[in-house]
Amino acid sequence: MDRSWLRKKNGFTMIELLAGILISAILMAGFYSVFFSQQTAFSAQEQMAEMNQNIRAALDLMTREIRLAGYKNSTSTFNGVATATSNSIRILADLNQDGDTADENEDISYTYNAGSLQICRNGVGLPVADNITNLSLQYTLKDGTVTSAPANLADIRKITISITARTTHPDQRTGAYRSITLSSDITPRNLAS
């Protein structure tokens, strides 16, 4: 009796099957590693973009409004900068030319709240920017000196704003927050020359 058909099996041996499973597992681990690193990089870039957008929007708003400090008609006598400290500023502008600064958007203050990491406009609960780690205001006076607390507000000629922001979440690899600092020099057009 011919039993050669017993030796000709079509299929895999146990060793071939285990080797195939092992190679597949190694390939899957590699694919997962690439996917995970790409996902981490995407998340980090998304947070950086959000942080940049946040800080640029706040700096742009503050620059535009501070540039209007002191705007008034010829009969008004108020000073364009009402309060000036190292982390807050209050500006006045008679935008509708009615002789006072009592209307909406004519008396504007920006303050930094270190506890909530926010810059707030007019002290309301809605922040201008979140995740701000520092707001620094420097004032250049008419004699050229630079200070963070001017004695005479009428001497202010230029305001330098520096804002430092951080990402919402720490970096997954290092555990540290990524941060960026942007600055803007503002010369209000309507302050005394």
GIJO-V967658 format. One line per field, one symbol per residue. phi: phi as a letter, one per 40 degrees, with the letter a starting at -180 (. if undefined). psi: psi as a letter, one per 20 degrees, with the letter a starting at -180 (. if undefined). Layout:
phi: ???
psi: ???
This chain:
phi: .cbcccccccibccccccccccccccccccccccccccccccccccccccccccccccccccccccccdgcaccccbcccbcaabcbaabbbacccfcgbbccdgbbbbbbbbccbfbbbbfgcccccabfccabbbbbccccgcbabaccbccccbabbbbbbbbccbcccccgbccaabbbacbbdcbcdc
psi: pokhhhhnpoaqrhggghggggggggghgggggggghhgggggghghggggggghhgghggggghhhipjprriiqjqqhohpoaijqqpqqpnhjkjirkirpkiopqpqpohgilqpqpkjrioqhqrkpippppqpprhjiqprinphohiiphqpppppprrrhqqphghjqqqrqpqqpppnphjqq.
